[in-house]
Amino acid sequence: MTEKYELLIEPVFKPRNRRVFLFFRPKEIIQDSPYELKLKITNKCGTCFPGGIMSEIELLDIKTQVVDSVNDIAIPEISSQDCATVYVGVFSSFSDGQIALSCVIKAKDKKGVMYYQKNKIENKNELLNLPVWLDFLPITSRYEINQRYTNYILLVMTSILVLFTLVLVYKDVLGILGL
């Protein structure tokens, strides 16, 4: 039996964009747009996590130093090597950059918790040697998204222009050859 529970916590966000077209619906969090935040909690130890309370939940905007705090959230019982998703809320960031997301989990039976985090670069789980769980969420600039849309439109228009030009050149070549 372990002395501490081992929990892997991963933020899961879903942008709530007001865009109509499915083609232009980005997958990242965008400045000034609301997003829904959930935390996927996976029990990595061999014993059942009895449930508990997630407290001290904070979203800190690194650029503006604005903090969003969330009330305590109940965590359900999680079987060994199983996971549960906990709804945190709907948020919005008025600046681009990064948001630091942190929380503390207290088990019902008062045992300690060791936090794991998914290393997104190496795609492996790493133990955090911190008393709180901490992760960073990137916030994409609204201007960057608008530039991306403009580039898509320019690419489509250029492709259409090249296609029409090739068709006209092909017709002219056929006319010159008398075919």
TANORKA-V34017 format. One line per field, one symbol per residue. psi: psi as a letter, one per 20 degrees, with the letter a starting at -180 (. if undefined). A space follows every 50 residues. Layout:
psi=???
This chain:
psi=pqhqqopppppoqopmqjqgphhjoqirpqpjpqqppqpoppoirirppj rbporlpqooohgikpppqqrqppprpprpkrrqpppgaprqpjrrcqpp pqrpppqhjjqrpppqqpohgilrpqpplqiqqprpppopqhhgghhggg hgghggggggggghghggggggghhgik.
